[in-house]
Amino acid sequence: MYVNDSFTFGIYHYFVFFFIPLGTYLNKFPPVDEMMIQHITKRGKHDNEDRLSYLSDCILIHILSFLSTKDAVRTCIFSKRWKDVWKYISTLRLHCSNFSSLKSFDKFVARILSLRHSKIVLQTVYFERSGSIEFGLLKKVANYVLSHSAKLDRLEIDVKGDICHILPCISSSQTLTSLRLSILPKGRYNYWRTLFPNSLDLPALTCLHLGNFTFCATDDGRIDPFSAFNSLSDLIIDNCSVKGANILCISSQTLVSLTIRNHSFDNYQIELSAPSLRTFAFTGTPYQTLLGTNLSSVKKVIIDTEMLANYSVPPLVLLSWLSSLANIESLTVSASTLQVS
């Protein structure tokens, strides 16, 4: 293998300067044969010699897991040694922004799912596609994740389509620790939101990021969508709404960081029952009143409001927030927040 084109050159330097100082990783892999070290050292005198291919498969697989799936697949052009390495990666990073068109992205996704080694379970999945996704493709991705999710640790899906095929992938995962779901409904009117299910059983989940969901009241009229997540420490609620009640309860004994991004004019109350909460961040228009019997644990607050200067309600709401968060040690506010406060 010779470093003689821009792609290979980039991959080579990505490996050499970022990963070859393995440090903490070396003790995880089998020792390198002394004869191999001597051979690599001799070959290293020539700048154009191939040294990467002498690394073991497990190291190469680990390195490729940090690349987008598209770039990982492209390494198969290096030599026969590299032809099938990407098929054993436990990470899928599929982003449509890496492709010239959505059509080429869709073809790539379908092809990857059929060529990847069928016995390699998934640990991390990132899937992002702009525009309305075809029903068949989203179903194929969801079914593939579901059938390879025995050790799934991190899942991020950002699409415009029906969520019905995604939920079975995560509804009762015992290993999932990080989940990001941003689901826009397919159609012209994007202000409709997908209902957040009350049946998720994710005992290991520590990080949750939800985008464009609606939290719906139960039969008793309450909305408390996160109380079942007993390990949750980081929660991001992005452009979500409330239906059937005036209070959104956020109750968690383990929650440490809460971020809310809301640009709507929905007038409801946010009731916090999180004795371990340390950081609260808000971006958007503060129309929602903040309630809480014990918010003394909050030490860091970040506020970035986006609203017109002649709005009268948000500054009063913001002032009530700060009154409730009297024990904070760090307060960060944006310039736009200062202008309307």
Secondary structure, DSSP 8 states (H G I E B T S, - for coil): ----SHHHHHHHHHIIIIISS-GGGGGGS----HHHHHHHHHHTTSTTS--GGGS-HHHHHHHHTTS-HHHHHHGGGS-GGGTTGGGG-SEEEEEGGGSS-HHHHHHHHHHHHHHS-TT---SEEEEEEEEE--HHHHHHHHHHHHHT-TT--EEEEEEES-GGGTHHHHTT-SS--EEEEEEE-SSS-TT--EE--S----TT--EEEEESEEEE--TTS-B-TTTT-TT--EEEEES-EEES-SEEEEE-SS--EEEEEE-S----EEEEE-TT--EEEEEE---SEEE-S--TT--EEEEEE---TT-SHHHHHHHHHHHH-TT-SEEEE-HHHHHH-
